[in-house]
Amino acid sequence: MPEPLTPPSPRTAASLDPRTAGLAALCGVMEKLRAPDGCPWDRKQSLATLWPYLREELEESAAACAEVEAGTLEPDELREELGDVLFNLVFVTELARERGWFSMADVVAGSEAKIKRRHPHIFGDLSAHTPEEVERIWAKVKAEEKAEKERKRARKAEGGAAPRG
């Protein structure tokens, strides 16, 4: 791995940084943009129309990651690209909230729960001492999650009948 252009400076962990509460403020910006007196372009968007923008920002962020690693791009440019991805995620989540599907709080809580579930060697009673052991645990938990989703879909397709046991 190439050395960064400048040594990293210490940063406050997001869990302790009051600026991270800015996620709520960013969600508020999106709500204002989507409000009846908000931005006509933002109010017009749908999940289908936002997909190309999200994809573009993800691709730009991926490219920026590689360039920062290679030392050919300043980290601030990666930060900016990640902000664009975050805004697009906030936008999509706002559309879901407006439809009553889920909120940003639900997305954050679900992400936290999933990551904790997939790291039982940190948040549970398993142990892993190598990246390979972690990958095996991750794959096993992910397969279990997929099987559970498939069972739920099958029950729903059968009319929501409870499983027999």
GILINPE-V131800 format. One record per backbone hydrogen bond with DSSP energy under -1.0 kcal/mol. NH is the residue of the N-H (numbers start at 1). CO is the residue of the C=O. E is the energy in kcal/mol with one decimal. If there is no record, write none. Layout:
nh: {NH	NH}
co: {CO	CO}
e: {E	E}
//
This chain:
nh: {16	17	20	21	22	23	24	26	27	28	29	30	31	32	33	34	38	39	43	44	50	51	54	55	56	57	58	59	60	61	62	63	64	65	66	67	68	69	70	72	77	79	80	81	82	83	84	85	86	87	88	89	90	91	92	93	94	95	96	97	98	99	100	101	107	108	109	110	111	112	113	114	115	116	117	118	119	122	123	124	126	134	135	136	137	138	139	140	141	142	143	144	145	146	147	148	149	150	151	152	153	154	155	156	157	158	159	160}
co: {13	13	17	18	19	20	21	22	23	24	25	26	27	28	29	30	35	33	39	40	46	47	50	51	52	53	54	55	56	57	58	59	60	61	62	63	64	65	66	67	74	75	76	77	78	79	80	81	82	83	84	85	86	87	88	89	90	91	92	93	94	95	97	96	103	104	105	106	107	108	109	110	111	112	113	114	116	119	119	120	120	130	131	132	133	134	135	136	137	138	139	140	141	142	143	144	145	146	147	148	149	150	151	152	153	154	156	155}
e: {-2.2	-1.0	-1.8	-1.2	-2.1	-1.9	-1.5	-2.9	-2.3	-1.9	-2.0	-2.0	-2.4	-2.1	-2.4	-1.9	-2.7	-1.1	-2.5	-1.4	-1.9	-1.2	-2.3	-2.8	-2.3	-2.5	-2.5	-2.5	-2.5	-2.2	-2.5	-2.3	-2.3	-2.4	-1.9	-2.3	-2.8	-2.4	-2.0	-2.5	-1.6	-2.5	-2.1	-2.0	-2.7	-2.0	-1.7	-2.0	-2.8	-2.6	-2.0	-2.3	-2.6	-2.5	-2.5	-2.4	-2.2	-1.9	-1.9	-2.5	-2.7	-1.1	-1.6	-2.4	-2.1	-2.8	-2.5	-2.6	-2.4	-2.5	-2.5	-2.4	-2.5	-2.3	-2.5	-2.2	-1.1	-2.2	-2.9	-1.1	-1.4	-2.0	-2.4	-2.0	-2.2	-3.0	-2.5	-2.2	-2.7	-2.7	-2.3	-2.2	-2.4	-2.5	-2.4	-2.1	-2.4	-2.4	-2.2	-2.4	-2.5	-2.3	-2.4	-2.4	-2.5	-1.5	-1.6	-2.7}
//
